[in-house]
Amino acid sequence: MEQPIAVTRQSFDDWMIPVYAPADFILVRGEGSQVWDQQGKSYIDFAGGIAVNALGHAHPQVLAALVEQAGKLWHLGNGYTNEPVLRLAKQLIDATFADKVFFCNSGAEANEAALKLARKYALDSGNREKNQIVAFNNAFHGRTLFTVSAGGQPKYSQDFAPLPGGITHTPFNDLGAAAQVINDRTCAVIVEPIQGEGGVVPAQAQFLQGLRELCDRHGALLIFDEVQTGVGRTGSLYAYMNYGVVPDVLTTAKALGGGFPIGAMITTDKLAKTLGVGTHGTTYGGNPLAAAVAGVVFSLINTPEVLDGVKQRLEWFIAGLTEINLQYPIFSEIRGAGLLIGCALNPEYAGRAKQITQLANEEGVIALIAGPDVVRFTPSLIIPEQDVKEGLARFARAVARICS
Ligand SMILES: *Cc1c(COP(=O)(O)O)cnc(C)c1O
């Protein structure tokens, strides 16, 4: 075999289309909640691949499922179904409100499917005018043209006009404003129970309950985008379960595959009939390799031990972060649910979230931002206490450097 090509961080700038600005080191290996770079430096992983690696890196049972399926069957295409995808569908149905599942490969694709379903359902009901989608400011639903248009951050969509029409944005957590724009022409309302990319902002219970009522009154579908909040992230299997508000359609991805790409849109029998043979599809969606991995990830997470453990871990984080904040008052608020934690910066440190994560990297911890003013943590749902402590000690050193 030829020697592999030598690569450094510079190779990224040389060869990659520059839509990302990755950190200045390259990670090569991970185990649990620790990762190592090319130089052998260790980091505590508080990002979990952006809320994806819900069981950490190289979890033995997930790895075994991947290897076992890899030796059997990777891909068939949807002209032939397969055992792992059917089992995964049953797991999702048994654990949620849903009766039917559509599999795809990412969060954006799951939302794309949900929005297409809503448009067609309304059309099939005989009302050609019923095609309006209501979405929220600062929302994030993915990067396809439809989902970036539904998203509420114009900076992600405006350069790609003309955009799909019929989408109205209104302030998040403002039920009065939503009531002004939801009407009989609305086919769907799409909302994140906790806005993730938009700054880790939880929806108020009354807001989601109110949206449910407005949707019922006007015959619109309520779509919950649980791409980030789903599969145990908040300490419930899905965040809708915390709110006691049941959507018509739910999208899930990120943690679902524990690091292997997979997404799903789940819905009721009645709505599922809208998408008949040939109306929608994907080449890779529901492939046996992804489904086998997701099946194991889902069953490992959907246990009282893991879900209660998420709540326990939130307490460790809050205790540690509160202590840091007492010494260096850098955060105005620590918010979120479960292991989707957002630390909003005091106005004095506005715009410096990215810089804080860069210093955190130097100190040996991986963290995320959620906009310029929020540091975000989305670690493994089973991160050991020792790693939480060590990671927070390293993070405290980064905060000390910013504050001194
Ligand atoms: C990450 C995310 C998406 C997009 O998922 P991709 O897999 O990147 O397409 C959509 N919605 C929410 C809430 C997300 O957090």
The ligand as a Tripos MOL2 file, in Angstrom:
@<TRIPOS>MOLECULE
LIG
   15    15     1     0     0
SMALL
NO_CHARGES

@<TRIPOS>ATOM
      1 C1        -28.4380   20.6740   13.1980 C.3       1 LIG1
      2 C2        -29.8590   21.0360   13.0150 C.ar      1 LIG1
      3 C3        -30.5120   20.8900   11.7770 C.ar      1 LIG1
      4 C4        -29.7750   20.4800   10.5240 C.3       1 LIG1
      5 O1        -29.2940   19.1930   10.5910 O.3       1 LIG1
      6 P1        -28.2060   18.7000    9.4960 P.3       1 LIG1
      7 O2        -27.9930   17.2690    9.8410 O.co2     1 LIG1
      8 O3        -27.0200   19.5730    9.6630 O.co2     1 LIG1
      9 O4        -28.8410   18.8860    8.1620 O.co2     1 LIG1
     10 C5        -31.8590   21.1590   11.7120 C.ar      1 LIG1
     11 N1        -32.5320   21.5760   12.7970 N.ar      1 LIG1
     12 C6        -31.9540   21.7250   13.9900 C.ar      1 LIG1
     13 C7        -32.7690   22.1460   15.1510 C.3       1 LIG1
     14 C8        -30.5920   21.4860   14.1450 C.ar      1 LIG1
     15 O5        -30.0030   21.6740   15.3320 O.3       1 LIG1
@<TRIPOS>BOND
     1     1     2 1
     2     2     3 ar
     3     2    14 ar
     4     3     4 1
     5     3    10 ar
     6     4     5 1
     7     5     6 1
     8     6     7 2
     9     6     8 1
    10     6     9 1
    11    10    11 ar
    12    11    12 ar
    13    12    13 1
    14    12    14 ar
    15    14    15 1
@<TRIPOS>SUBSTRUCTURE
     1 LIG1         1 GROUP 0 **** ****
